[in-house]
Amino acid sequence: MKFILQPWQLMLVILASWINRQQQEVIEYLRTENAVLKEQFGKKRILPTDDQRRRLAVKGKVLGSKILEQFGTLFTPGTILRWHRQLVAKKWDYSDRKEKRYGRPRVRT
């Protein structure tokens, strides 16, 4: 049985390769940008806000530690994954909820 490439399949392959190349160029740009930031900060400690930590933790967890190590991020993979663990732990300790009082309300005397 012979495999015959249809014209629409050829166009799909060309489109997919173009999109892949664009994504690779964006990744290379972001890697270069990270390297510039590392050079600029040097050994200075970078202190992200809680919102920045949350965003990095969520995205970093999806990638995993091996990919984060290869990518050369501003923070170590262990730090990013620790932020994620803390984020999950905070979600389940209910510390953000107001204290609820059960029973009959207090009466002023």
C-alpha positions in Angstrom: 0.0 0.0 0.0 1.4 3.3 -1.1 1.2 6.4 1.1 0.1 9.4 -0.9 0.5 12.8 0.6 -2.6 15.0 0.0 -2.2 18.7 -0.7 -3.9 19.7 2.6 -1.6 17.3 4.5 1.4 19.0 3.0 0.1 22.5 4.0 -0.6 21.2 7.5 3.0 19.9 7.8 4.4 23.3 6.5 2.2 25.2 8.9 3.2 23.0 11.9 6.9 23.4 11.1 6.5 27.2 10.8 4.8 27.4 14.2 7.4 25.2 15.8 10.2 27.4 14.4 8.5 30.6 15.7 8.1 29.0 19.2 11.8 28.0 19.2 12.8 31.6 18.3 10.7 32.9 21.2 12.2 30.4 23.6 15.7 31.5 22.5 14.9 35.1 23.0 13.6 34.5 26.5 16.7 32.5 27.4 18.9 35.4 26.2 16.7 37.8 28.2 17.1 35.6 31.3 20.9 35.5 30.8 21.0 39.3 30.6 19.0 39.7 33.8 21.3 37.3 35.5 24.3 39.3 34.4 22.7 42.5 35.5 21.8 41.3 39.0 25.0 39.3 39.5 25.0 37.9 43.0 22.3 40.3 44.3 19.4 38.5 45.8 16.1 38.9 43.8 13.0 39.1 46.0 9.9 38.4 44.0 6.5 39.4 45.4 4.0 36.8 46.5 2.0 37.1 43.3 5.2 36.6 41.2 6.2 33.6 43.3 2.7 32.1 42.8 2.8 32.6 39.0 6.3 31.1 38.8 5.4 28.2 41.0 2.4 27.2 38.9 4.2 27.4 35.6 7.4 25.7 37.1 5.4 22.8 38.5 4.1 22.0 35.0 7.6 22.0 33.5 9.2 19.9 36.3 12.7 20.2 37.8 14.6 18.6 34.9 13.4 21.1 32.3 13.9 24.0 34.7 17.5 22.9 35.2 18.1 22.9 31.5 16.4 26.2 31.0 18.6 28.2 33.3 16.1 30.2 35.3 16.6 33.1 37.7 15.7 30.8 40.6 16.8 27.3 41.2 14.3 24.5 40.4 14.2 23.5 44.0 13.2 27.0 45.0 10.4 27.1 42.4 9.0 23.7 43.4 9.2 24.7 47.1 7.1 27.7 46.4 4.6 25.4 44.7 4.5 23.0 47.7 4.0 26.0 50.0 1.2 27.3 47.8 -0.6 24.0 47.9 -0.1 23.7 51.7 -1.5 27.2 52.2 -4.5 26.3 50.1 -5.5 23.5 52.4 -4.8 25.0 55.8 -7.6 27.5 55.4 -5.5 30.4 56.8 -7.1 32.8 54.4 -10.6 32.3 55.7 -12.1 34.5 58.4 -12.6 32.9 61.8 -16.1 31.6 61.9 -17.9 31.5 65.2 -20.4 28.8 65.7 -23.4 28.8 68.0 -25.4 31.6 69.3 -24.0 35.1 68.9 -22.7 36.9 72.0 -25.1 39.3 73.7 -23.8 42.6 75.1 -24.7 43.2 78.7 
